[in-house]
Amino acid sequence: MLKSKKIFSLFLVVIFVFALTVSSYAATENESNDDLLNAQRIYEGNRIRGTIGTDHDVDYYVIEFEHSGEGDIYLKVPKEQDYDLYLYNENGAYIDSSKNDTGEYELILYDVRAGEKYYIGIKAPFGDYSKEEYLLVPRVFN
């Protein structure tokens, strides 16, 4: 009986630690992040959930990577939506984009430098919008 209580207690500790780890990487989009000046700060490894809520909505995020290396910015798009993904430097100059078809994920691969700011934009080229959330994940691989 004592052994099963210890195992159960250990199980609860593992679940608690896992929940803390997952929640520390989760974030939700905050309006108004509709231009570069109001871009929402995010961090590498975050999993950001957001929506394109109107036909004119654009979501911008700003990130300063902690590590240099090859990075990727992944966007999981709702099934019936067409969202495009853009990457800009700290001055707002265009670097790259991903413009796949409706319902397809977007991906930008880019060599990032630690300490430099990058802006990420999510736009609907044909005015698509939905209450369904997208998932944005910026990462860097050393």
KANORFEN-V768169 format. One record per residue. N is the residue number from 1. D_LAST is the distance of its C-alpha to the last C-alpha in Angstrom with 2 decimals. Layout:
# KANORFEN-V768169
N_D_LAST / N_D_LAST
This chain:
# KANORFEN-V768169
1_47.06 / 2_45.16 / 3_42.45 / 4_41.99 / 5_41.75 / 6_38.99 / 7_37.06 / 8_37.65 / 9_36.52 / 10_33.30 / 11_32.78 / 12_33.31 / 13_30.83 / 14_28.10 / 15_28.95 / 16_28.98 / 17_25.53 / 18_24.15 / 19_25.98 / 20_24.59 / 21_20.97 / 22_21.62 / 23_23.66 / 24_21.18 / 25_18.85 / 26_21.84 / 27_23.30 / 28_26.21 / 29_26.94 / 30_29.45 / 31_32.03 / 32_32.72 / 33_29.38 / 34_31.15 / 35_30.15 / 36_27.46 / 37_29.47 / 38_29.43 / 39_25.90 / 40_24.74 / 41_21.84 / 42_19.07 / 43_15.73 / 44_12.35 / 45_13.06 / 46_16.76 / 47_19.08 / 48_21.70 / 49_25.07 / 50_27.47 / 51_30.39 / 52_31.83 / 53_35.23 / 54_37.48 / 55_37.87 / 56_36.81 / 57_33.87 / 58_30.50 / 59_27.58 / 60_25.19 / 61_22.19 / 62_20.36 / 63_16.81 / 64_15.09 / 65_11.34 / 66_10.49 / 67_7.05 / 68_6.66 / 69_4.96 / 70_6.80 / 71_8.56 / 72_11.69 / 73_14.81 / 74_17.11 / 75_20.80 / 76_23.22 / 77_26.63 / 78_29.97 / 79_31.91 / 80_34.63 / 81_32.71 / 82_31.22 / 83_28.50 / 84_26.33 / 85_22.92 / 86_22.37 / 87_19.73 / 88_21.10 / 89_20.06 / 90_21.29 / 91_24.69 / 92_25.06 / 93_24.89 / 94_23.93 / 95_20.63 / 96_20.62 / 97_22.19 / 98_22.66 / 99_26.34 / 100_27.04 / 101_30.40 / 102_31.86 / 103_30.12 / 104_27.10 / 105_23.55 / 106_21.74 / 107_18.20 / 108_16.53 / 109_13.46 / 110_12.41 / 111_10.18 / 112_10.10 / 113_10.76 / 114_10.77 / 115_14.44 / 116_15.72 / 117_17.63 / 118_17.56 / 119_20.41 / 120_20.48 / 121_23.94 / 122_25.58 / 123_28.99 / 124_31.68 / 125_33.09 / 126_36.39 / 127_36.95 / 128_35.73 / 129_35.36 / 130_35.40 / 131_35.42 / 132_32.90 / 133_29.42 / 134_26.31 / 135_22.88 / 136_19.98 / 137_16.38 / 138_13.63 / 139_10.00 / 140_6.50 / 141_3.80 / 142_0.00
